Amino acid sequence: MPVGFAIAIAGSPWVIVAAHQDRSMKYYRFTMAAALALGAGSLFAQQDTGWKTSAGLNASINRGNSDTLLAGANILTLKKWDKNELSAGADAVYGNNRDLTTGSRVTTAQNYGAFLQYNRLITDRWYFLGRGDARQDKIADIKYRITLSPGVGYYFIKNEKTTLSGEVGPGIVFEQFERGASQQYFTLRAGEKFTHKFNDKVRLMQEADITPKVDQLDNYVFNFQATLEADLTEKLAIRLTGQDTYRSDPAPGRKANDLRIMAGIAYKF
C-alpha cells in the first residue's frame, strides 16, 4: 500500500499537511504532492538563493498477524546573510492500526507542526529573535497550539564544528483542546540549540525548550528533539531522530508524556 505526505512549497517556508479522510484518495494526493515537492525543491535549490534545505521521510508498514502503518515526514530550511538568520521547518506523523477481527481502523498517531524563527545579530554572539510555533495533535487531544515569542539569544560556542546557543523571552499561547474551549495565556520561554559535526559526513543536531505559564510556573510544556545524521551521498543521508514532549497539565484522559524514535532517509536540496 503506498504511503505519502502532502508537502506544499511556496519558496520558503515549507509546509507539510497530511489528508486522512479517504484512504485511496489520501495516498494518491500524498504521493503526487510529494513528487511535486521534490521537483520544486530541486528547482529552488538550483537557483542558489543561499537556502540550505533538507527533507526527511520515514515509514513502517506491518502486514500479516498485524496490520499497522506509521509514517512521518519533516523538512527544515535555513538561510544566513549579513547579520540575519532565518529558519523554518515542519513535521508530520500519521499512523493507524487495523483490527483483524472487525476490519476497522483506529488512528494511533496524527500530529502536525511547523515553526518559523528570525534572528538578528547585534554582536557576533548576541542576537534578538522572533519565533512562532504551531502544532496539532489529535491523539493528545490538542486541536491547536500556537506560540509567539520574542526574545534574546546568545551563542556560547560558535565555530565551524560546534554551536551552542541559549534563548529566553516572554511569549503568548493560543490553544484549544478537542473537547474544550479555546484559551490564551502568557508564558516564559527558555530554550537551547546544539549542533556538532563529528566529521564531514556525520553530524548531531539537538534542541529543547520549556514554556511555563507566567502565573502558574508548574504548568508548562517541555519539548526535546535530537537528530543524528550520516551522509550516504552528497545529497542523501540516513537519519535517526528522537522527540519527546511533556505537558505537565495534559488534556483530560491523556498522558503527560509523548516519546517518538524515528529512523529514515533525508534529501538535501
TORSE-780379 format. One record per residue (C-alpha): x negated, y, z negated; residue number from 1; residue in three letters. Coordinates in steps of 0.2 Angstrom, whole numbers. Each point is the difference from the previous one (the first is absolute). Layout:
BEGIN
+-------+-------+-------+-----+---------+
!     u !     v !     w ! num ! residuo !
+-------+-------+-------+-----+---------+
!     X !     Y !     Z ! NUM !     Ala !
...
+-------+-------+-------+-----+---------+
! end
This chain:
BEGIN
+-------+-------+-------+-----+---------+
!     u !     v !     w ! num ! residuo !
+-------+-------+-------+-----+---------+
!     0 !     0 !     0 !   1 !     Met !
!    -8 !    17 !     5 !   2 !     Pro !
!    -4 !    13 !   -13 !   3 !     Val !
!    -2 !    19 !     1 !   4 !     Gly !
!     1 !    17 !    -7 !   5 !     Phe !
!     6 !    15 !     9 !   6 !     Ala !
!   -14 !    13 !     0 !   7 !     Ile !
!     5 !    18 !     6 !   8 !     Ala !
!   -14 !    11 !     5 !   9 !     Ile !
!     0 !    19 !     2 !  10 !     Ala !
!   -18 !     3 !     2 !  11 !     Gly !
!    -3 !     1 !   -19 !  12 !     Ser !
!     6 !    -4 !   -13 !  13 !     Pro !
!     6 !   -18 !     4 !  14 !     Trp !
!    16 !    -7 !    -7 !  15 !     Val !
!     5 !   -19 !    -2 !  16 !     Ile !
!    18 !    -5 !    -1 !  17 !     Val !
!     7 !   -18 !     0 !  18 !     Ala !
!    18 !    -3 !     6 !  19 !     Ala !
!     9 !   -15 !    -9 !  20 !     His !
!    18 !     0 !     5 !  21 !     Gln !
!     0 !   -12 !    15 !  22 !     Asp !
!   -13 !   -13 !     0 !  23 !     Arg !
!    -2 !    -3 !    19 !  24 !     Ser !
!     1 !    18 !     4 !  25 !     Met !
!   -11 !     4 !   -15 !  26 !     Lys !
!   -15 !   -11 !     6 !  27 !     Tyr !
!     2 !     7 !    18 !  28 !     Tyr !
!     0 !    18 !    -5 !  29 !     Arg !
!   -14 !    -4 !   -12 !  30 !     Phe !
!   -11 !    -8 !    13 !  31 !     Thr !
!     3 !    13 !    14 !  32 !     Met !
!    -3 !    15 !   -12 !  33 !     Ala !
!   -16 !    -8 !    -6 !  34 !     Ala !
!    -7 !    -2 !    18 !  35 !     Ala !
!     5 !    18 !     4 !  36 !     Leu !
!    -9 !     6 !   -16 !  37 !     Ala !
!   -16 !    -9 !     4 !  38 !     Leu !
!     0 !     7 !    18 !  39 !     Gly !
!     4 !    18 !    -6 !  40 !     Ala !
!   -13 !    -2 !   -14 !  41 !     Gly !
!   -14 !    -5 !    12 !  42 !     Ser !
!     5 !    15 !    12 !  43 !     Leu !
!    -1 !    11 !   -16 !  44 !     Phe !
!   -17 !    -6 !    -5 !  45 !     Ala !
!    -7 !     2 !    18 !  46 !     Gln !
!     4 !    19 !    -2 !  47 !     Gln !
!   -14 !     1 !   -13 !  48 !     Asp !
!    10 !    12 !   -11 !  49 !     Thr !
!   -11 !    -4 !   -16 !  50 !     Gly !
!    14 !   -12 !    -7 !  51 !     Trp !
!    -6 !   -16 !    -8 !  52 !     Lys !
!    14 !   -12 !     0 !  53 !     Thr !
!     2 !   -19 !    -4 !  54 !     Ser !
!    16 !   -11 !     0 !  55 !     Ala !
!     2 !   -16 !    -9 !  56 !     Gly !
!    12 !   -15 !     2 !  57 !     Leu !
!     3 !   -15 !   -11 !  58 !     Asn !
!    13 !   -14 !     1 !  59 !     Ala !
!     4 !   -17 !    -9 !  60 !     Ser !
!    13 !   -12 !     8 !  61 !     Ile !
!     5 !   -17 !    -8 !  62 !     Asn !
!    11 !   -13 !     8 !  63 !     Arg !
!     4 !   -17 !    -5 !  64 !     Gly !
!     4 !    -3 !   -18 !  65 !     Asn !
!     1 !    19 !    -2 !  66 !     Ser !
!     5 !    13 !    12 !  67 !     Asp !
!    -8 !    17 !    -5 !  68 !     Thr !
!    -6 !    15 !     8 !  69 !     Leu !
!   -11 !    14 !    -7 !  70 !     Leu !
!    -8 !    14 !    11 !  71 !     Ala !
!    -8 !    16 !    -3 !  72 !     Gly !
!    -8 !    14 !    10 !  73 !     Ala !
!    -9 !    16 !    -5 !  74 !     Asn !
!    -9 !    14 !     9 !  75 !     Ile !
!   -12 !    14 !    -6 !  76 !     Leu !
!    -6 !    15 !     9 !  77 !     Thr !
!   -13 !    13 !    -5 !  78 !     Leu !
!    -8 !    16 !     7 !  79 !     Lys !
!   -14 !    11 !    -7 !  80 !     Lys !
!    -4 !    17 !     7 !  81 !     Trp !
!    -9 !    15 !    -7 !  82 !     Asp !
!     6 !     1 !   -18 !  83 !     Lys !
!    16 !   -10 !     4 !  84 !     Asn !
!     5 !   -18 !    -4 !  85 !     Glu !
!    17 !    -7 !     6 !  86 !     Leu !
!     5 !   -18 !    -3 !  87 !     Ser !
!    17 !    -9 !     3 !  88 !     Ala !
!     5 !   -18 !    -1 !  89 !     Gly !
!    15 !   -12 !    -1 !  90 !     Ala !
!     4 !   -18 !    -5 !  91 !     Asp !
!    14 !   -12 !     1 !  92 !     Ala !
!     3 !   -17 !    -7 !  93 !     Val !
!    15 !   -12 !     4 !  94 !     Tyr !
!     3 !   -18 !    -5 !  95 !     Gly !
!    15 !   -12 !    -1 !  96 !     Asn !
!     3 !   -18 !    -5 !  97 !     Asn !
!    13 !   -11 !     7 !  98 !     Arg !
!    10 !   -13 !   -11 !  99 !     Asp !
!    -2 !   -16 !    10 ! 100 !     Leu !
!    17 !    -6 !    -8 ! 101 !     Thr !
!    11 !    14 !     4 ! 102 !     Thr !
!   -10 !     8 !    14 ! 103 !     Gly !
!     2 !    18 !    -7 ! 104 !     Ser !
!   -15 !    11 !    -1 ! 105 !     Arg !
!    -5 !    11 !   -15 ! 106 !     Val !
!   -11 !    15 !     1 ! 107 !     Thr !
!   -15 !    -2 !   -11 ! 108 !     Thr !
!   -10 !    15 !     5 ! 109 !     Ala !
!     5 !    17 !     8 ! 110 !     Gln !
!   -10 !    15 !    -3 ! 111 !     Asn !
!    -6 !    15 !    10 ! 112 !     Tyr !
!   -11 !    15 !    -4 ! 113 !     Gly !
!   -10 !    14 !     7 ! 114 !     Ala !
!   -11 !    14 !    -6 ! 115 !     Phe !
!    -8 !    16 !     6 ! 116 !     Leu !
!   -14 !     9 !    -8 ! 117 !     Gln !
!   -10 !    16 !     4 ! 118 !     Tyr !
!   -16 !     5 !    -8 ! 119 !     Asn !
!    -8 !    17 !     1 ! 120 !     Arg !
!   -18 !     1 !    -6 ! 121 !     Leu !
!    -5 !    15 !   -10 ! 122 !     Ile !
!   -18 !    -7 !    -3 ! 123 !     Thr !
!    -9 !   -16 !     5 ! 124 !     Asp !
!     8 !    -9 !   -14 ! 125 !     Arg !
!    16 !    10 !    -6 ! 126 !     Trp !
!    16 !     1 !    11 ! 127 !     Tyr !
!    18 !     5 !    -2 ! 128 !     Phe !
!    13 !   -13 !     6 ! 129 !     Leu !
!    18 !    -2 !     5 ! 130 !     Gly !
!     7 !   -18 !     1 ! 131 !     Arg !
!    17 !    -8 !     4 ! 132 !     Gly !
!     5 !   -18 !    -3 ! 133 !     Asp !
!    17 !    -9 !     5 ! 134 !     Ala !
!     5 !   -18 !    -4 ! 135 !     Arg !
!    15 !   -11 !     1 ! 136 !     Gln !
!     0 !   -17 !    -9 ! 137 !     Asp !
!    16 !   -10 !     2 ! 138 !     Lys !
!    -5 !   -15 !   -12 ! 139 !     Ile !
!    -5 !    13 !   -13 ! 140 !     Ala !
!    16 !     8 !     2 ! 141 !     Asp !
!    -8 !    17 !     5 ! 142 !     Ile !
!    11 !     8 !    14 ! 143 !     Lys !
!   -14 !    14 !     2 ! 144 !     Tyr !
!   -14 !     8 !   -10 ! 145 !     Arg !
!    -8 !    16 !     7 ! 146 !     Ile !
!   -14 !     8 !    -9 ! 147 !     Thr !
!    -8 !    18 !     4 ! 148 !     Leu !
!   -15 !     5 !    -9 ! 149 !     Ser !
!   -13 !    14 !     2 ! 150 !     Pro !
!   -16 !    -1 !   -10 ! 151 !     Gly !
!   -19 !     1 !    -1 ! 152 !     Val !
!   -13 !   -13 !     4 ! 153 !     Gly !
!   -18 !    -3 !    -3 ! 154 !     Tyr !
!   -13 !   -12 !     9 ! 155 !     Tyr !
!   -10 !    -8 !   -14 ! 156 !     Phe !
!   -10 !   -10 !    13 ! 157 !     Ile !
!    -1 !     5 !    18 ! 158 !     Lys !
!   -13 !    -7 !    12 ! 159 !     Asn !
!     0 !   -11 !    16 ! 160 !     Glu !
!     2 !   -16 !    -9 ! 161 !     Lys !
!    11 !     4 !   -15 ! 162 !     Thr !
!    14 !    13 !    -5 ! 163 !     Thr !
!     9 !     1 !   -17 ! 164 !     Leu !
!    12 !    14 !    -3 ! 165 !     Ser !
!    13 !     5 !   -13 ! 166 !     Gly !
!    16 !    10 !     2 ! 167 !     Glu !
!    12 !     8 !   -12 ! 168 !     Val !
!    15 !    11 !     1 ! 169 !     Gly !
!    19 !     3 !    -3 ! 170 !     Pro !
!    13 !    -8 !    10 ! 171 !     Gly !
!    19 !    -2 !     3 ! 172 !     Ile !
!     9 !   -17 !     4 ! 173 !     Val !
!    16 !    -2 !     9 ! 174 !     Phe !
!     7 !   -18 !    -2 ! 175 !     Glu !
!    16 !   -11 !    -1 ! 176 !     Gln !
!     3 !   -18 !    -4 ! 177 !     Phe !
!    11 !   -11 !    10 ! 178 !     Glu !
!    13 !     0 !   -14 ! 179 !     Arg !
!    -2 !    17 !    -7 ! 180 !     Gly !
!     1 !    19 !     2 ! 181 !     Ala !
!   -14 !    10 !     8 ! 182 !     Ser !
!   -12 !     9 !   -12 ! 183 !     Gln !
!   -15 !    12 !     1 ! 184 !     Gln !
!   -13 !     4 !   -13 ! 185 !     Tyr !
!   -17 !     7 !    -2 ! 186 !     Phe !
!   -16 !   -10 !    -3 ! 187 !     Thr !
!   -18 !     0 !    -2 ! 188 !     Leu !
!   -11 !    -9 !    13 ! 189 !     Arg !
!   -18 !    -7 !    -3 ! 190 !     Ala !
!    -8 !   -10 !    13 ! 191 !     Gly !
!   -17 !    -6 !     6 ! 192 !     Glu !
!    -7 !    -7 !    17 ! 193 !     Lys !
!   -15 !   -11 !     2 ! 194 !     Phe !
!    -9 !    -6 !    16 ! 195 !     Thr !
!   -16 !    -9 !     3 ! 196 !     His !
!    -9 !    -7 !    15 ! 197 !     Lys !
!    -9 !   -16 !    -4 ! 198 !     Phe !
!    -8 !     0 !    17 ! 199 !     Asn !
!     5 !     5 !    18 ! 200 !     Asp !
!    14 !   -13 !     0 ! 201 !     Lys !
!     7 !    -2 !   -17 ! 202 !     Val !
!     8 !    13 !   -10 ! 203 !     Arg !
!    11 !     2 !   -16 ! 204 !     Leu !
!    14 !    13 !    -1 ! 205 !     Met !
!    10 !     3 !   -17 ! 206 !     Gln !
!    12 !    12 !    -7 ! 207 !     Glu !
!    11 !     2 !   -15 ! 208 !     Ala !
!    12 !    13 !    -8 ! 209 !     Asp !
!    12 !     3 !   -14 ! 210 !     Ile !
!    15 !    12 !    -1 ! 211 !     Thr !
!     8 !     1 !   -17 ! 212 !     Pro !
!    15 !    12 !    -3 ! 213 !     Lys !
!    -6 !    16 !    -9 ! 214 !     Val !
!    14 !    -1 !   -13 ! 215 !     Asp !
!    -2 !   -19 !    -3 ! 216 !     Gln !
!   -18 !    -6 !     3 ! 217 !     Leu !
!     4 !   -18 !    -4 ! 218 !     Asp !
!    11 !     0 !    16 ! 219 !     Asn !
!   -12 !    -2 !    14 ! 220 !     Tyr !
!    -4 !    -9 !    17 ! 221 !     Val !
!   -18 !    -7 !     2 ! 222 !     Phe !
!    -6 !    -5 !    18 ! 223 !     Asn !
!   -16 !    -9 !     4 ! 224 !     Phe !
!    -6 !    -6 !    17 ! 225 !     Gln !
!   -17 !    -8 !     5 ! 226 !     Ala !
!    -5 !    -6 !    17 ! 227 !     Thr !
!   -15 !   -10 !     6 ! 228 !     Leu !
!    -4 !     1 !    18 ! 229 !     Glu !
!   -12 !    -9 !    11 ! 230 !     Ala !
!    -3 !     4 !    19 ! 231 !     Asp !
!     1 !   -14 !    12 ! 232 !     Leu !
!    -3 !    11 !    15 ! 233 !     Thr !
!    -1 !    19 !     3 ! 234 !     Glu !
!    18 !     1 !     0 ! 235 !     Lys !
!     7 !   -15 !   -10 ! 236 !     Leu !
!    -2 !    -4 !   -18 ! 237 !     Ala !
!     7 !   -12 !   -13 ! 238 !     Ile !
!     7 !     8 !   -16 ! 239 !     Arg !
!     5 !    -6 !   -17 ! 240 !     Leu !
!    11 !    12 !   -10 ! 241 !     Thr !
!     7 !     0 !   -18 ! 242 !     Gly !
!    14 !    12 !    -5 ! 243 !     Gln !
!     8 !     2 !   -17 ! 244 !     Asp !
!    14 !    11 !    -6 ! 245 !     Thr !
!     5 !     2 !   -18 ! 246 !     Tyr !
!    15 !    10 !    -5 ! 247 !     Arg !
!     2 !     2 !   -19 ! 248 !     Ser !
!    19 !     3 !     2 ! 249 !     Asp !
!     6 !   -11 !    14 ! 250 !     Pro !
!    18 !    -1 !     7 ! 251 !     Ala !
!    12 !   -11 !   -10 ! 252 !     Pro !
!    -3 !   -18 !     2 ! 253 !     Gly !
!   -17 !     2 !     9 ! 254 !     Arg !
!   -17 !    -4 !    -6 ! 255 !     Lys !
!   -13 !    14 !    -3 ! 256 !     Ala !
!   -14 !    -7 !    10 ! 257 !     Asn !
!    -2 !    -4 !    18 ! 258 !     Asp !
!   -16 !    -8 !     7 ! 259 !     Leu !
!    -4 !    -5 !    18 ! 260 !     Arg !
!   -16 !    -8 !     7 ! 261 !     Ile !
!    -1 !     1 !    19 ! 262 !     Met !
!   -12 !    -6 !    13 ! 263 !     Ala !
!     0 !     4 !    19 ! 264 !     Gly !
!    -8 !     9 !    14 ! 265 !     Ile !
!    -3 !    18 !     4 ! 266 !     Ala !
!    -3 !    10 !    16 ! 267 !     Tyr !
!   -10 !    16 !     1 ! 268 !     Lys !
!     5 !    13 !    13 ! 269 !     Phe !
+-------+-------+-------+-----+---------+
! end
